Amino acid sequence: MEKERHILAVYPHPDDETFGKAGLIAMQTRLGTPVTLICSTLGQMGRNMGKPSFATRESLPKIREKELRDACNVLGIRDLRLFGLRDKTVEFEDPEVVADRIGEVIAETNPSLVITYYPKLGVHPDHDAMSEATVRAMRRIPKEQRPVLWGSAVTRDAREVLGAPHIDLDVREVLDTKIEAMRAHRSQSEAMLKRMEEGAGTDEAVRREIEERLGREVYWIYDFGD
Amino acid sequence: MEPICREAVHEALQGFVNQEVYLHLETTNGAYAALREEAPMAVSAYIRNGLVKFNRGSIAGDGPYRVGLKMDNGWIYAQGLTDWEVDGEGRLLLVGHDPDGRLAVALELSHQPFEM
């Protein structure tokens, strides 16, 4: 994988930068690539409260902000921009205003690569709102100067709609870092990691399957159609 | 949070009766419910900082519990409540957690607006 000049990651929730993307980020920061992360909400409406639960609806945003900062440290993300929006409401904000804010960060950091969810295929409405705003911001940039945009598609029919992923990345060399970042998002990952460890502890096949699943990340290059 | 004690929650509810208070009420099965085939579709609703006034507040059931708040012109209702606390700011937090510790329903009352 080639080193990027600068990566801008645009996501709505703490942990979006980690689940399915931490490998790419860790591999790039290991190469010395600066990474800027826009996180537009604090995941205030998250449903996972830890297992057993240790967060409340009211303490969750502070806990998740701390978890996000810890994950950024693990992944080598040194530039975190919190947009201060509220979980589940991003799609009801003025998309032009959200695009303006993303555009300002692009202008300031001059990334060679922008990563976000793939437009319309993010499943969570906040994912789709942020990817749409990102595309809106990037369309304003002349084609020759526009960074490349990689999207993560979450819907079950992603491969039918988009074909095979354009980037199929083996991230096993940073698997430990990726799992450490997942662990940093304790309120969101604890139940899942517990299930995973219980399975892997007793079954070699399960362990291999987990390694295969987490050790691979796929992205689609977004075509702006111009 | 602790498992709900009916008497204690009943007592706490009385501290919010007959005055304007801020309400947070929500229920959710998670944004990924349909993707993970846990439910036919993702369903959720919430109201944050609804300013309400109720004249009677009660808790019912043997666990999970239900809470009903009777207003002059309507009702506020939640079902499936399992845990509770009065937090450091005097807010009454009632939630229903599923066996994985995930929030399924929440009803919260505060004298001050909840943070946005």
Boltz contact constraints between the chains, C-beta under 6 A:
constraints:
  - contact:
      token1: [A, 47]
      token2: [B, 28]
      max_distance: 6.0
  - contact:
      token1: [A, 47]
      token2: [B, 30]
      max_distance: 6.0
  - contact:
      token1: [A, 47]
      token2: [B, 102]
      max_distance: 6.0
  - contact:
      token1: [A, 47]
      token2: [B, 103]
      max_distance: 6.0
  - contact:
      token1: [A, 48]
      token2: [B, 102]
      max_distance: 6.0
  - contact:
      token1: [A, 49]
      token2: [B, 101]
      max_distance: 6.0
  - contact:
      token1: [A, 49]
      token2: [B, 103]
      max_distance: 6.0
  - contact:
      token1: [A, 50]
      token2: [B, 101]
      max_distance: 6.0
  - contact:
      token1: [A, 51]
      token2: [B, 101]
      max_distance: 6.0
  - contact:
      token1: [A, 52]
      token2: [B, 101]
      max_distance: 6.0
  - contact:
      token1: [A, 53]
      token2: [B, 97]
      max_distance: 6.0
  - contact:
      token1: [A, 53]
      token2: [B, 101]
      max_distance: 6.0
  - contact:
      token1: [A, 56]
      token2: [B, 93]
      max_distance: 6.0
  - contact:
      token1: [A, 57]
      token2: [B, 106]
      max_distance: 6.0
  - contact:
      token1: [A, 123]
      token2: [B, 35]
      max_distance: 6.0
  - contact:
      token1: [A, 124]
      token2: [B, 31]
      max_distance: 6.0
  - contact:
      token1: [A, 191]
      token2: [B, 100]
      max_distance: 6.0
